[in-house]
């Protein structure tokens, strides 16, 4: 993990900055800029928005539900989201190979051993001691996962 720390930190920085800090700054900037450069200078809007607070509350009360609705449309009704997922699948190497962890250490080896055992059963062969030990090791890993532990044996 130490060798990955700079890359992990860069990922966390980008996520925190792009999702949270930039969003907050952009939202406040939009509310302030629109009010002081547009709303305040239009006399017809003065009775509706006599001060910045009323403008900000109105924008938040209308903008938040509108943003939620637009986000819902993006995820549920737009082909854009499915295209984003397609790109993510194409870029993620673990869609084409086994991811580390319980898939590589327990579940897929169990499938492989099951196939080997089925072939042996069909050929009426007996198990070797190494095969029995391998099966017991896999059984222990799976039991640890079922009990809420990790694949490396820790809880």
N, C-alpha and C positions, 0 to 999 in steps of 0.2 A: 504494500500500500504506500510505502514511503516514496517509491519511484513514481507513483501516480498522483501524489499530493499536488504538484503544481497544476496538473490537468484537471483534477477534481476541483481544486480551488477556482480555476478559471471557469469551469462549468457552473459552480455555485454562484460566482460573481455575476456571470452573464444572466443567469436565471433571476437572481435577486434584483439586479439592476433593471433588466428588461421588463420583467413581470410586475415588480412592485415599485421601485423608485421612479423609473421613467413614467410609468402609468400615473402615479400620484402627481408628479411634477407637471405632466402634460394636462391632467384634468384641472388642476388648480390654475395653470397658465391659461387654459381655454376660458375658464369662468371669469378670471380677472380681466383678460384681454378683451373679450367680447363686451363685458360690462363697461369698462372705461373707454374703449374706442368706438363702441357702437351704441349700446343701450343708453348710456348717460348723455349722449349727444343728440338723441332723437327725442324731441319734446313730446311727441305723441305717446311715448312709452313711459314718461315720467309718472303719470298717475298709477300705472300698473306696477312699475318697479321704482319706487321713490328712493330706495337705497340698495347698496350692494348685497346686504343680507337677504332681502326678499328675493333678489335675482338668484343668488346662490342656492337658496332653499328650493326655489322653483326648478332650477336646472337639475338639482339632485333628485327631487321628487319625480320629475319627468324623465330625466336622463338615465337613472339607474334601471327602472323597469324597461325602458326602451332598449338599453344595452343588453339586458337579460334576454329580451325577446329576439333581438338581432343575433345574439350568441346561440340561442336555441335554433333559430332558422339556419344558422351556419352549420350546426352539428346535425340537425335532423332533416333538413329539406334541401340543402345545397350540395351540388356535386363537388364543391371545393374541398370539403372536409374529407370525403372519401379519396380524393386525389392526394391530399396531404398524407393520409394513411398509406396509400400505395407507394409514395415516395419514401416514407419511413420504412416500410417493409423491404423495399429494394435496397436501401442503404444499410439496414441492420444485418450484420453477418450472422446473427444467431437465428435468423429465419431459415438459414441454409446449413447450419451445423448445430451440434448439441451445445446448449449453454452450459457453463460450469454450474456446479452445485448438485442438487438432488436429481436433476434430469440425467446428468452424465455419470453420477456416482451410484445411483440407486435404481431409478425407474427403468431406464433403457437397458442397463445390465440385467435386470430382472426379465425383461422381455426377451433378451438374447438367450439367457439361461433357459427360459421356458421353451424357446424354440429348439435349443439343443436337447433338452430333456424329451420333448415330443419326438424328435428324430430318433433318440435312443430307444424310447418306448416302442416306436414303430419297428425298429430293427431288433428289438428284444435284447438290448445290451444293458449291462449293469453299470452303476456309477462308480467312479474312482473316488478315493479319499479326498483328493484335491477338489473335485467337483462338489462333493458334499460340504467341504470347508468353505468353498466359494459361495455356495447357496446359503449357508448359515451366516456368513458375513453380510451378504445382501439382506438376509432376513433381519439381522440386527440393525442395519442402517434404516430399513423401512420402518421397523418398530420404533426407532428413535424419532423418525420424522412424524409418525402417527402420534407419538407422545408429546409432540410439540418441540422437540429438539432440533438441532441442526445436523447437517449431513456429516460434519466433522466430529460428531459425538458430544458436542457441548449442548447445554440446555439453554 
